[in-house]
Amino acid sequence: MKKWLLSLVAVPMILTGCNDEPEVDTMDSGVMPQEIVVEIQTPEEVAVNEEIDLVAYVTQGEEAVDDASVQFEVWESGLRDEGHMIDGQLDKDGVYKATFTFDHDGVYYMFAHTTARSLHVMPKQQIIAGNPDMSKVLEDKSDNSMNHGDHGEDEEDEDNHGHGH
């Protein structure tokens, strides 16, 4: 148990200083930090008007990561700027949870923004709530960046057809 605690303290200290360019090895030991793996365990199809658990399982190597910061970003397809950010809470052994209720049928996307030990990962998952009319679902053009205030005006010119009719 003590060894595990020691590694929890030692790893963040080793990782500081190389978080700008994780692919460049600046440490003397020649050992790259093991990557953080985030497995989304939220169902891909959910009911409407029911409280849903948003779940992310965070590991590094064989070890569950209990000192991560997890934020779930959920938005309806095509409407990322109207999305929600929900803080995940550690439930047990690297499993972070938050609850969310989808209030109408639709296609949604979720990022599990995870920062752990100076590394950031953000896996994305599509979630279908209820029985959406797929012909009315907006195309989602959001990229995988944090700036969800950016509407991507440069893409709008290319395909102005088929919106709103």
Residue frames as a rotation matrix with the C-alpha (Angstrom) as fourth column:
MET 1
0.569 0.823 0.000 0.00
0.823 -0.569 0.000 0.00
0.000 0.000 -1.000 0.00
LYS 2
0.444 -0.452 -0.773 2.80
0.185 -0.798 0.573 2.43
-0.877 -0.398 -0.271 0.87
LYS 3
-0.617 -0.692 0.375 4.51
0.477 0.051 0.878 1.81
-0.627 0.720 0.298 -2.46
TRP 4
-0.095 0.705 0.703 1.28
0.975 -0.077 0.209 2.76
0.201 0.705 -0.680 -4.25
LEU 5
0.803 0.393 -0.447 0.97
0.520 -0.830 0.204 5.99
-0.291 -0.396 -0.871 -2.27
LEU 6
-0.015 -0.915 -0.404 4.60
0.201 -0.398 0.895 6.81
-0.979 -0.068 0.190 -2.97
SER 7
-0.652 -0.220 0.726 4.05
0.725 0.100 0.681 6.39
-0.223 0.970 0.095 -6.72
LEU 8
0.434 0.865 0.253 1.03
0.892 -0.451 0.013 8.69
0.125 0.221 -0.967 -6.51
VAL 9
0.739 -0.221 -0.636 3.25
0.157 -0.862 0.482 11.39
-0.655 -0.457 -0.602 -5.03
ALA 10
-0.240 -0.971 0.020 6.28
0.196 -0.029 0.980 10.73
-0.951 0.239 0.197 -7.21
VAL 11
-0.197 0.149 0.969 4.56
0.945 0.293 0.147 10.53
-0.262 0.944 -0.199 -10.62
PRO 12
0.825 0.528 0.199 3.14
0.564 -0.782 -0.265 14.09
0.015 0.331 -0.944 -10.72
MET 13
0.579 -0.679 -0.451 6.54
-0.173 -0.643 0.746 15.46
-0.797 -0.353 -0.490 -9.67
ILE 14
-0.386 -0.737 0.555 8.29
0.404 0.406 0.820 13.59
-0.830 0.540 0.141 -12.47
LEU 15
0.020 0.493 0.870 5.72
0.990 0.108 -0.085 14.65
-0.136 0.863 -0.486 -15.05
THR 16
0.800 0.277 -0.532 5.83
0.262 -0.959 -0.105 18.38
-0.540 -0.055 -0.840 -14.36
GLY 17
-0.011 -0.839 -0.544 7.97
-0.387 -0.498 0.776 20.20
-0.922 0.219 -0.319 -16.85
CYS 18
-0.943 -0.328 0.056 7.18
-0.066 0.350 0.935 18.02
-0.327 0.877 -0.351 -19.85
ASN 19
-0.210 0.945 0.250 3.45
0.533 0.325 -0.781 18.54
-0.820 -0.030 -0.572 -20.15
ASP 20
0.120 0.242 -0.963 3.74
-0.582 -0.769 -0.266 21.00
-0.805 0.592 0.049 -23.05
GLU 21
0.146 -0.144 -0.979 5.22
-0.928 0.322 -0.186 18.39
0.341 0.936 -0.086 -25.38
PRO 22
0.493 0.098 0.864 4.48
-0.653 0.698 0.294 14.97
-0.575 -0.709 0.408 -23.94
GLU 23
0.994 -0.091 0.063 5.96
0.110 0.762 -0.638 13.24
0.010 0.641 0.767 -27.00
VAL 24
0.311 -0.937 0.158 9.40
-0.272 -0.247 -0.930 14.72
0.911 0.246 -0.332 -26.34
ASP 25
0.706 -0.091 -0.702 11.30
0.608 0.586 0.536 12.92
0.363 -0.805 0.469 -23.63
THR 26
0.355 -0.569 0.741 13.00
-0.339 -0.818 -0.465 15.53
0.871 -0.086 -0.484 -21.45
MET 27
0.842 -0.001 0.540 13.54
-0.531 0.179 0.828 13.30
-0.097 -0.984 0.151 -18.45
ASP 28
-0.112 -0.993 -0.031 16.95
-0.994 0.112 -0.011 11.86
0.014 0.029 -0.999 -17.60
SER 29
-0.151 0.059 0.987 15.57
-0.466 0.876 -0.124 8.44
-0.872 -0.479 -0.105 -16.77
GLY 30
-0.869 -0.156 -0.470 14.62
-0.495 0.259 0.829 7.84
-0.007 0.953 -0.302 -20.42
VAL 31
-0.742 0.669 0.049 11.23
0.651 0.736 -0.183 6.53
-0.159 -0.104 -0.982 -19.32
MET 32
-0.724 0.586 0.364 8.13
-0.228 -0.701 0.676 8.11
0.651 0.406 0.641 -20.81
PRO 33
-0.654 0.579 0.488 5.13
-0.575 0.040 -0.817 8.42
-0.493 -0.814 0.306 -18.50
GLN 34
-0.800 0.461 0.384 2.52
0.568 0.788 0.237 5.78
-0.194 0.408 -0.892 -19.21
GLU 35
-0.782 0.530 0.326 -0.45
-0.169 -0.686 0.708 7.21
0.599 0.499 0.626 -21.01
ILE 36
-0.686 0.690 0.232 -3.69
-0.354 -0.037 -0.935 7.90
-0.636 -0.723 0.270 -19.21
VAL 37
-0.881 0.468 -0.067 -6.51
0.187 0.476 0.859 5.76
0.434 0.745 -0.507 -20.60
VAL 38
-0.658 0.748 0.083 -10.11
-0.533 -0.385 -0.753 6.91
-0.532 -0.540 0.652 -20.21
GLU 39
-0.899 0.438 0.003 -12.82
0.346 0.706 0.618 4.38
0.268 0.557 -0.786 -20.99
ILE 40
-0.595 0.776 0.210 -16.32
-0.795 -0.606 -0.015 5.87
0.116 -0.176 0.978 -21.27
GLN 41
-0.961 0.266 -0.074 -18.84
0.275 0.944 -0.180 3.51
0.022 -0.194 -0.981 -19.70
THR 42
-0.429 0.854 -0.296 -21.98
-0.489 -0.495 -0.719 5.53
-0.760 -0.163 0.629 -20.39
PRO 43
-0.061 0.452 0.890 -24.54
0.592 0.734 -0.332 3.64
-0.804 0.506 -0.313 -22.52
GLU 44
-0.949 -0.314 0.038 -24.70
0.199 -0.499 0.844 4.72
-0.247 0.808 0.536 -26.17
GLU 45
-0.424 0.885 0.193 -28.49
0.068 -0.182 0.981 4.60
0.903 0.429 0.017 -26.13
VAL 46
-0.952 0.080 -0.294 -30.43
0.288 -0.081 -0.954 6.08
-0.100 -0.994 0.054 -23.22
ALA 47
-0.036 0.999 0.039 -34.01
0.988 0.030 0.149 6.90
0.147 0.044 -0.988 -22.26
VAL 48
-0.437 0.018 0.899 -35.40
0.114 -0.991 0.075 10.43
0.892 0.136 0.431 -22.23
ASN 49
0.201 0.523 0.828 -36.35
-0.660 -0.553 0.509 12.09
0.724 -0.649 0.234 -18.90
GLU 50
0.923 -0.052 -0.382 -34.43
0.302 0.713 0.633 9.53
0.239 -0.699 0.673 -16.84
GLU 51
0.656 -0.745 0.121 -31.38
-0.687 -0.523 0.504 10.33
-0.312 -0.414 -0.855 -14.76
ILE 52
0.873 -0.429 -0.231 -28.39
0.159 0.699 -0.697 8.82
0.461 0.572 0.679 -16.58
ASP 53
0.641 -0.757 -0.125 -24.98
0.123 -0.060 0.991 8.12
-0.758 -0.650 0.055 -15.08
LEU 54
0.786 -0.588 -0.194 -22.17
-0.394 -0.233 -0.889 9.60
0.477 0.775 -0.415 -17.14
VAL 55
0.843 -0.441 0.309 -19.23
-0.035 0.528 0.848 7.32
-0.537 -0.726 0.429 -16.34
ALA 56
0.587 -0.754 -0.294 -15.50
-0.521 -0.075 -0.850 7.43
0.619 0.652 -0.437 -17.14
TYR 57
0.929 -0.369 0.014 -12.98
0.255 0.668 0.699 4.84
-0.267 -0.646 0.715 -15.97
VAL 58
0.713 -0.701 0.020 -9.47
-0.600 -0.626 -0.498 6.31
0.362 0.343 -0.867 -15.71
THR 59
0.859 -0.494 0.134 -6.34
0.335 0.740 0.583 4.15
-0.387 -0.455 0.802 -15.62
GLN 60
0.494 -0.818 -0.293 -2.60
-0.859 -0.409 -0.308 4.51
0.132 0.404 -0.905 -16.10
GLY 61
-0.688 -0.649 -0.326 -0.93
-0.614 0.759 -0.216 1.22
0.387 0.052 -0.920 -16.89
GLU 62
-0.482 0.491 -0.725 -2.52
0.429 0.854 0.293 -1.37
0.763 -0.170 -0.623 -14.61
GLU 63
-0.782 0.010 -0.623 -3.43
0.603 -0.236 -0.761 1.21
-0.155 -0.972 0.179 -12.00
ALA 64
0.325 0.916 0.236 -6.76
0.893 -0.379 0.243 2.96
0.312 0.132 -0.941 -11.41
VAL 65
-0.717 -0.562 0.413 -6.28
0.444 -0.824 -0.352 6.74
0.538 -0.069 0.840 -11.23
ASP 66
0.161 0.802 -0.576 -8.05
0.976 -0.041 0.215 8.29
0.149 -0.597 -0.789 -8.24
ASP 67
-0.118 -0.269 -0.956 -6.49
0.528 -0.833 0.169 11.76
-0.841 -0.484 0.240 -8.49
ALA 68
-0.704 -0.077 0.706 -7.84
0.698 -0.261 0.667 12.84
0.133 0.962 0.237 -11.88
SER 69
-0.521 0.629 -0.577 -10.05
-0.228 -0.754 -0.616 15.79
-0.823 -0.189 0.536 -12.69
VAL 70
-0.778 0.331 0.534 -12.95
0.623 0.509 0.594 14.71
-0.075 0.795 -0.602 -14.92
GLN 71
-0.453 0.694 -0.560 -15.48
-0.383 -0.719 -0.580 17.04
-0.805 -0.048 0.592 -16.53
PHE 72
-0.403 0.422 0.812 -18.22
0.781 0.621 0.065 15.71
-0.477 0.661 -0.580 -18.76
GLU 73
-0.674 0.240 -0.699 -19.23
-0.461 -0.876 0.144 17.99
-0.578 0.419 0.701 -21.63
VAL 74
-0.473 0.622 0.624 -22.59
0.694 0.700 -0.171 17.05
-0.543 0.352 -0.762 -23.14
TRP 75
-0.517 0.348 -0.782 -24.28
-0.501 -0.864 -0.053 18.72
-0.694 0.364 0.621 -26.09
GLU 76
0.484 0.724 0.491 -26.93
0.156 0.480 -0.863 18.01
-0.861 0.495 0.119 -28.70
SER 77
-0.177 -0.591 0.787 -25.53
0.872 0.278 0.404 17.35
-0.457 0.758 0.466 -32.15
GLY 78
-0.118 0.032 0.992 -24.83
0.789 -0.604 0.113 20.65
0.603 0.797 0.046 -33.91
LEU 79
0.660 0.451 0.601 -25.44
0.006 -0.803 0.596 22.72
0.751 -0.390 -0.532 -30.75
ARG 80
0.040 -0.719 -0.694 -22.16
0.813 0.427 -0.396 22.48
0.581 -0.548 0.601 -28.86
ASP 81
-0.740 -0.360 0.568 -22.26
0.053 -0.873 -0.485 26.11
0.670 -0.329 0.665 -27.76
GLU 82
0.125 0.830 0.544 -25.47
-0.779 -0.257 0.572 25.27
0.615 -0.495 0.614 -25.83
GLY 83
0.087 -0.153 -0.984 -23.84
0.171 0.976 -0.137 22.28
0.981 -0.157 0.111 -24.12
HIS 84
0.880 0.233 0.413 -23.39
-0.383 -0.166 0.909 21.51
0.281 -0.958 -0.057 -20.44
MET 85
-0.260 -0.939 -0.223 -20.24
-0.322 0.302 -0.897 20.96
0.910 -0.162 -0.381 -18.37
ILE 86
0.819 0.531 0.217 -20.72
-0.411 0.280 0.867 18.62
0.400 -0.800 0.448 -15.41
ASP 87
-0.171 -0.916 0.362 -18.02
-0.952 0.059 -0.299 17.78
0.252 -0.396 -0.883 -12.88
GLY 88
0.383 0.196 -0.903 -17.40
-0.102 0.980 0.169 14.08
0.918 0.028 0.396 -12.42
GLN 89
0.358 -0.222 0.907 -16.94
-0.933 -0.117 0.340 12.79
0.031 -0.968 -0.249 -8.88
LEU 90
-0.659 -0.637 -0.401 -14.73
-0.578 0.769 -0.272 9.84
0.481 0.053 -0.875 -7.95
ASP 91
0.509 0.860 0.007 -17.03
-0.729 0.427 0.535 6.90
0.457 -0.278 0.845 -7.24
LYS 92
0.712 -0.377 0.593 -14.51
-0.232 0.671 0.705 4.08
-0.663 -0.639 0.390 -6.72
ASP 93
0.042 -0.797 0.603 -11.16
0.354 0.576 0.737 2.84
-0.934 0.182 0.306 -8.09
GLY 94
-0.844 -0.533 -0.064 -10.72
0.155 -0.357 0.921 5.24
-0.514 0.767 0.383 -11.00
VAL 95
-0.381 0.795 0.472 -14.43
0.876 0.147 0.459 5.42
0.295 0.589 -0.753 -11.85
TYR 96
-0.926 0.084 -0.368 -15.79
0.044 -0.945 -0.325 8.98
-0.375 -0.317 0.871 -12.12
LYS 97
-0.393 0.872 0.291 -19.52
0.914 0.336 0.229 9.67
0.102 0.356 -0.929 -12.35
ALA 98
-0.898 0.353 -0.262 -21.95
-0.274 -0.915 -0.295 12.50
-0.344 -0.193 0.919 -12.90
THR 99
-0.319 0.845 0.430 -25.68
0.711 0.513 -0.481 12.41
-0.627 0.152 -0.764 -13.53
PHE 100
-0.884 0.094 -0.458 -27.47
-0.356 -0.770 0.529 13.97
-0.303 0.630 0.714 -16.48
THR 101
-0.113 0.900 0.421 -31.04
0.399 0.429 -0.811 13.92
-0.910 0.076 -0.407 -17.77
PHE 102
-0.982 -0.086 0.170 -31.72
0.187 -0.276 0.943 14.13
-0.034 0.957 0.287 -21.51
ASP 103
-0.510 0.831 -0.223 -34.99
-0.091 -0.310 -0.946 16.05
-0.855 -0.463 0.234 -21.73
HIS 104
0.525 0.741 -0.418 -35.84
-0.604 -0.022 -0.797 15.29
-0.599 0.671 0.436 -25.35
ASP 105
0.700 -0.219 0.680 -35.12
0.499 0.831 -0.246 12.81
-0.511 0.512 0.691 -28.14
GLY 106
0.844 -0.429 -0.323 -31.91
-0.536 -0.700 -0.472 13.59
-0.023 0.572 -0.820 -29.96
VAL 107
0.589 -0.788 -0.180 -28.39
0.641 0.591 -0.490 12.66
0.493 0.173 0.853 -30.89
TYR 108
0.946 -0.287 0.153 -25.91
-0.318 -0.712 0.626 13.95
-0.071 -0.641 -0.764 -28.32
TYR 109
0.327 -0.906 -0.268 -22.16
0.222 0.349 -0.910 13.94
0.919 0.238 0.315 -27.92
MET 110
0.994 -0.066 0.085 -20.12
-0.096 -0.205 0.974 13.75
-0.047 -0.977 -0.210 -24.77
PHE 111
0.118 -0.992 -0.048 -16.48
-0.199 0.024 -0.980 14.46
0.973 0.126 -0.194 -24.02
ALA 112
0.889 -0.057 -0.454 -14.95
0.454 0.235 0.859 13.14
0.058 -0.970 0.235 -20.82
HIS 113
0.473 -0.740 0.478 -12.36
-0.313 -0.648 -0.694 15.91
0.824 0.179 -0.538 -20.33
THR 114
0.940 -0.154 -0.304 -9.81
0.336 0.566 0.753 14.22
0.056 -0.810 0.584 -18.11
THR 115
0.346 -0.877 0.334 -6.67
-0.539 -0.477 -0.694 15.72
0.768 0.060 -0.638 -16.62
ALA 116
0.993 -0.085 0.082 -4.46
-0.016 0.592 0.805 13.39
-0.117 -0.801 0.587 -14.63
ARG 117
0.420 -0.905 0.066 -0.79
0.494 0.290 0.820 13.55
-0.761 -0.312 0.569 -13.74
SER 118
-0.218 -0.477 -0.851 -0.08
-0.270 -0.809 0.522 16.47
-0.938 0.344 0.048 -16.10
LEU 119
-0.978 -0.032 0.206 -1.70
0.183 0.350 0.919 14.69
-0.101 0.936 -0.337 -19.07
HIS 120
-0.327 0.908 -0.262 -5.02
-0.584 -0.412 -0.700 15.61
-0.743 -0.076 0.665 -20.72
VAL 121
-0.978 0.143 0.151 -7.24
0.208 0.635 0.744 13.24
0.010 0.759 -0.651 -22.66
MET 122
-0.464 0.864 -0.194 -10.77
-0.586 -0.464 -0.664 13.75
-0.664 -0.194 0.722 -23.89
PRO 123
-0.928 0.182 0.324 -12.48
0.338 0.776 0.533 10.74
-0.155 0.604 -0.782 -25.40
LYS 124
-0.602 0.745 -0.287 -15.74
-0.782 -0.622 0.027 11.41
-0.158 0.241 0.958 -27.22
GLN 125
-0.859 0.395 0.325 -18.90
0.394 0.916 -0.072 9.33
-0.326 0.066 -0.943 -27.37
GLN 126
-0.671 0.741 0.021 -22.15
-0.454 -0.433 0.778 9.62
0.586 0.513 0.628 -29.26
ILE 127
-0.866 0.497 0.058 -25.29
0.214 0.473 -0.855 9.09
-0.452 -0.728 -0.515 -27.17
ILE 128
-0.677 0.730 0.092 -28.74
-0.056 -0.176 0.983 8.62
0.734 0.660 0.160 -28.69
ALA 129
-0.893 0.441 0.086 -31.56
-0.132 -0.073 -0.989 9.66
-0.430 -0.895 0.124 -26.37
GLY 130
0.028 0.998 0.061 -35.01
-0.311 0.066 -0.948 8.24
-0.950 0.007 0.312 -27.03
ASN 131
-0.002 0.070 0.998 -36.02
0.822 0.568 -0.039 7.88
-0.569 0.820 -0.059 -30.69
PRO 132
-0.225 -0.109 -0.968 -34.83
-0.161 -0.976 0.148 10.97
-0.961 0.189 0.202 -32.57
ASP 133
0.872 0.417 0.255 -35.99
0.240 0.091 -0.967 11.72
-0.426 0.904 -0.021 -36.10
MET 134
0.036 -0.991 0.130 -32.60
0.665 0.121 0.737 11.29
-0.746 0.060 0.664 -37.80
SER 135
0.023 -0.001 1.000 -33.63
0.937 -0.349 -0.022 13.48
0.349 0.937 -0.007 -40.73
LYS 136
0.801 0.338 0.494 -33.93
0.176 -0.922 0.345 16.45
0.572 -0.189 -0.798 -38.33
VAL 137
0.668 -0.623 -0.408 -30.67
0.566 0.068 0.821 15.89
-0.484 -0.780 0.398 -36.46
LEU 138
0.876 -0.422 -0.232 -28.17
-0.481 -0.802 -0.354 18.67
-0.037 0.422 -0.906 -37.13
GLU 139
0.574 -0.779 -0.251 -24.75
0.437 0.551 -0.711 17.62
0.692 0.298 0.657 -38.35
ASP 140
0.903 -0.314 -0.295 -22.18
0.176 -0.356 0.918 18.07
-0.393 -0.880 -0.266 -35.62
LYS 141
0.670 -0.680 0.297 -19.15
0.260 -0.160 -0.952 19.98
0.695 0.716 0.070 -36.83
SER 142
0.829 -0.388 0.402 -17.53
-0.556 -0.503 0.661 20.59
-0.054 -0.772 -0.633 -33.47
ASP 143
0.211 -0.839 -0.501 -13.89
-0.316 0.426 -0.847 19.68
0.925 0.337 -0.176 -33.45
ASN 144
0.516 -0.040 -0.856 -12.09
0.634 0.689 0.350 18.01
0.576 -0.723 0.381 -30.60
SER 145
-0.564 -0.733 0.379 -10.90
0.279 -0.601 -0.749 21.22
0.777 -0.317 0.544 -28.98
MET 146
-0.568 0.296 -0.768 -11.84
0.795 -0.042 -0.605 22.83
-0.211 -0.954 -0.212 -25.71
ASN 147
-0.910 0.142 -0.390 -13.08
-0.146 -0.989 -0.018 26.05
-0.389 0.041 0.920 -27.39
HIS 148
-0.489 0.782 0.387 -16.74
0.852 0.522 0.022 25.27
-0.185 0.341 -0.922 -27.70
GLY 149
0.182 0.515 -0.838 -17.46
0.210 -0.853 -0.479 28.99
-0.961 -0.089 -0.263 -28.11
ASP 150
-0.656 -0.500 -0.565 -15.88
-0.467 -0.320 0.825 28.80
-0.593 0.805 -0.024 -31.57
HIS 151
0.327 0.930 0.168 -18.62
-0.349 0.284 -0.893 28.25
-0.878 0.233 0.418 -34.14
GLY 152
-0.378 -0.552 0.743 -16.34
0.464 0.582 0.668 27.33
-0.801 0.598 0.036 -37.03
GLU 153
0.399 0.590 -0.702 -17.46
-0.256 -0.664 -0.703 30.13
-0.880 0.460 -0.114 -39.38
ASP 154
-0.420 -0.659 -0.624 -14.92
-0.787 -0.077 0.612 29.01
-0.451 0.748 -0.486 -41.96
GLU 155
-0.909 0.098 0.404 -16.87
0.213 0.944 0.250 25.78
-0.357 0.314 -0.880 -42.51
GLU 156
-0.115 0.978 -0.175 -20.27
0.174 -0.153 -0.973 27.44
-0.978 -0.142 -0.152 -42.88
ASP 157
-0.069 0.066 -0.995 -19.59
-0.797 -0.604 0.015 28.75
-0.600 0.794 0.094 -46.41
GLU 158
-0.875 -0.443 -0.194 -18.93
-0.465 0.663 0.586 25.31
-0.130 0.603 -0.787 -47.82
ASP 159
-0.782 0.599 -0.174 -22.29
0.443 0.730 0.520 23.72
0.438 0.329 -0.836 -47.15
ASN 160
-0.854 0.521 0.009 -25.16
-0.433 -0.700 -0.567 26.12
-0.290 -0.488 0.824 -46.65
HIS 161
-0.412 0.729 -0.547 -27.58
-0.583 0.251 0.773 23.69
0.701 0.637 0.321 -48.28
GLY 162
-0.138 0.483 -0.865 -30.25
0.257 0.861 0.440 21.78
0.957 -0.161 -0.243 -46.44
HIS 163
-0.873 -0.166 -0.458 -30.33
0.476 -0.098 -0.874 23.76
0.100 -0.981 0.165 -43.17
GLY 164
-0.785 0.555 -0.275 -33.66
-0.169 -0.620 -0.766 24.74
-0.596 -0.555 0.580 -41.70
HIS 165
-0.397 0.698 -0.596 -35.97
-0.892 -0.141 0.429 23.26
0.215 0.702 0.679 -44.35
